[in-house]
C-alpha cells in the first residue's frame, strides 16, 4: 500500500512539473518573437548547417562564431530593410547523414537559404535536397564539385576558393623552384578526392611528375607508413590535401621520420588549430591561402585590406581571438546572402538569381565575380602563398 501511495505522489509531482513547464513556455517569448520585436517587421529566416563537432570542428566553430556575431550586428542596425534575420544554426557533427537531416529540418521550418556546410563531404551531401526543394545554398567548403557543373548545381554557390585555384598557385611555386617530382597525399573523402583530381589535371603537360600517391582516413592517428613510401620515392616536394586533425598528425610524422623536402599543404589547414596540433612541426610548411591570415603584410592598396582589418577588429573584440579563413568563408556567405536579400526580398528564386549576378563583391576570401558558369567567382588573385614561421603565418608570395 505504501508503494502505491509513493507512486501516486510521484505521478502527481510529474504532472505538476509538466504544468509549470507549459506555463513558463507560454510566458517566455520565442526566438522568432524576439527577432521580430527587434526589427518591427517579419523576420527573414535563414539556416546554417555547420561541422561544429566531430573531425571538422576546427572549421565549423569559427564559422558559427562569425555568423552569430554578424547576425547580432546586423539586427542591431535594423536588419535587412527593417526585417531582422532569424538564423538557426544546426550542428551536423561532421557527418553527411546528419547534414541531410539538418538541411531538411531547416527547409521545413521555412529557411529562405542555407549556409554551409563546413567541409566538402557534408556540403555535397546536402546538394540533392536543396536542388530538389529549390532552396539557395552557399557552401563554405572548397571542392570544385560542390558547384560544378553549374548546369546541375543551379541552386548551389560557395565561398571557399576551389581546389584548382589553389593547386594552380602551388604549381607556379613548383615551377619557379624547379621542383619536378612530387608526392601527393590526401584524405580519403570528398575534399581529398577533389584535390587529387585537380592535381592530376594540373600536372599534365607541366613537366611535373607525381612519383608517389598516398591516401589516409580522417580518423588515422599515424601516417608514417605512407610517408615512408614518400621518402623512398625520390620526391622533391610533398603536397598534402587534408584538414586538421589528420593534417597536423601527418605534419608531425613528416618531421619525426626526418623528411627534409618542402611540405606544401592546402588551404584546408588555414587556422591556428593546425599549427597547435602539429606540436611545433608546422614551421616551414608552405600553403596557398586567402589574405586574411597575413592582412597586415599585404599592400595598403589591396582592395581587400580594409575589409580584412574590419573583420579582424570585430571578431577580436567579440571573442578575444583572431579570426581565420574558415570564419572568413562564413563572413562572405552571410554578406553575399544579405546583399541578395536586400534586392530580392523573401523569395528563394529571386535570391538565387541575385547571387548569380554578384559582381565586384569585396570579401574576406577575395573579390567575387559570379556568373551562370561560375558559382564561386574567385580566381588565383584571391590567394597568396604563406609559410609557417615560428608558429605564425608569413607572406612569401
Secondary structure as the mmCIF struct_conf table of DSSP 4:
data_model
#
loop_
_struct_conf.conf_type_id
_struct_conf.id
_struct_conf.beg_label_comp_id
_struct_conf.beg_label_asym_id
_struct_conf.beg_label_seq_id
_struct_conf.end_label_comp_id
_struct_conf.end_label_asym_id
_struct_conf.end_label_seq_id
HELX_RH_AL_P HELX_RH_AL_P1 UNK A 2 UNK A 27
BEND BEND1 UNK A 28 UNK A 28
HELX_LH_PP_P HELX_LH_PP_P1 UNK A 29 UNK A 30
HELX_RH_AL_P HELX_RH_AL_P2 UNK A 31 UNK A 39
BEND BEND2 UNK A 40 UNK A 41
HELX_LH_PP_P HELX_LH_PP_P2 UNK A 42 UNK A 43
STRN STRN1 UNK A 44 UNK A 50
BEND BEND3 UNK A 53 UNK A 54
TURN_TY1_P TURN_TY1_P1 UNK A 55 UNK A 56
HELX_RH_AL_P HELX_RH_AL_P3 UNK A 57 UNK A 76
TURN_TY1_P TURN_TY1_P2 UNK A 77 UNK A 79
STRN STRN2 UNK A 80 UNK A 80
TURN_TY1_P TURN_TY1_P3 UNK A 81 UNK A 82
STRN STRN3 UNK A 83 UNK A 83
STRN STRN4 UNK A 85 UNK A 91
TURN_TY1_P TURN_TY1_P4 UNK A 93 UNK A 94
HELX_RH_AL_P HELX_RH_AL_P4 UNK A 96 UNK A 108
TURN_TY1_P TURN_TY1_P5 UNK A 109 UNK A 110
BEND BEND4 UNK A 112 UNK A 112
STRN STRN5 UNK A 113 UNK A 116
BEND BEND5 UNK A 118 UNK A 119
HELX_RH_AL_P HELX_RH_AL_P5 UNK A 120 UNK A 133
TURN_TY1_P TURN_TY1_P6 UNK A 134 UNK A 134
STRN STRN6 UNK A 136 UNK A 139
HELX_RH_3T_P HELX_RH_3T_P1 UNK A 144 UNK A 146
TURN_TY1_P TURN_TY1_P7 UNK A 147 UNK A 147
BEND BEND6 UNK A 149 UNK A 149
HELX_RH_3T_P HELX_RH_3T_P2 UNK A 150 UNK A 152
TURN_TY1_P TURN_TY1_P8 UNK A 154 UNK A 155
STRN STRN7 UNK A 156 UNK A 158
BEND BEND7 UNK A 160 UNK A 160
HELX_LH_PP_P HELX_LH_PP_P3 UNK A 161 UNK A 162
HELX_RH_AL_P HELX_RH_AL_P6 UNK A 163 UNK A 176
TURN_TY1_P TURN_TY1_P9 UNK A 177 UNK A 178
STRN STRN8 UNK A 181 UNK A 187
BEND BEND8 UNK A 188 UNK A 189
HELX_RH_AL_P HELX_RH_AL_P7 UNK A 190 UNK A 202
TURN_TY1_P TURN_TY1_P10 UNK A 203 UNK A 207
STRN STRN9 UNK A 209 UNK A 216
TURN_TY1_P TURN_TY1_P11 UNK A 218 UNK A 219
BEND BEND9 UNK A 221 UNK A 221
HELX_RH_AL_P HELX_RH_AL_P8 UNK A 224 UNK A 233
TURN_TY1_P TURN_TY1_P12 UNK A 234 UNK A 234
BEND BEND10 UNK A 236 UNK A 236
STRN STRN10 UNK A 237 UNK A 241
TURN_TY1_P TURN_TY1_P13 UNK A 244 UNK A 245
HELX_RH_AL_P HELX_RH_AL_P9 UNK A 246 UNK A 256
TURN_TY1_P TURN_TY1_P14 UNK A 257 UNK A 258
BEND BEND11 UNK A 261 UNK A 261
STRN STRN11 UNK A 262 UNK A 265
HELX_RH_3T_P HELX_RH_3T_P3 UNK A 267 UNK A 269
BEND BEND12 UNK A 271 UNK A 271
HELX_RH_AL_P HELX_RH_AL_P10 UNK A 272 UNK A 277
TURN_TY1_P TURN_TY1_P15 UNK A 278 UNK A 284
STRN STRN12 UNK A 286 UNK A 289
HELX_RH_3T_P HELX_RH_3T_P4 UNK A 291 UNK A 297
BEND BEND13 UNK A 298 UNK A 298
TURN_TY1_P TURN_TY1_P16 UNK A 300 UNK A 301
TURN_TY1_P TURN_TY1_P17 UNK A 303 UNK A 304
HELX_RH_AL_P HELX_RH_AL_P11 UNK A 305 UNK A 319
BEND BEND14 UNK A 320 UNK A 321
HELX_RH_AL_P HELX_RH_AL_P12 UNK A 325 UNK A 344
BEND BEND15 UNK A 346 UNK A 346
HELX_RH_AL_P HELX_RH_AL_P13 UNK A 348 UNK A 356
TURN_TY1_P TURN_TY1_P18 UNK A 357 UNK A 357
BEND BEND16 UNK A 360 UNK A 360
STRN STRN13 UNK A 361 UNK A 362
BEND BEND17 UNK A 364 UNK A 365
STRN STRN14 UNK A 367 UNK A 368
STRN STRN15 UNK A 371 UNK A 371
TURN_TY1_P TURN_TY1_P19 UNK A 372 UNK A 373
STRN STRN16 UNK A 374 UNK A 374
BEND BEND18 UNK A 375 UNK A 376
HELX_RH_3T_P HELX_RH_3T_P5 UNK A 380 UNK A 382
STRN STRN17 UNK A 384 UNK A 389
TURN_TY1_P TURN_TY1_P20 UNK A 390 UNK A 391
STRN STRN18 UNK A 392 UNK A 395
#
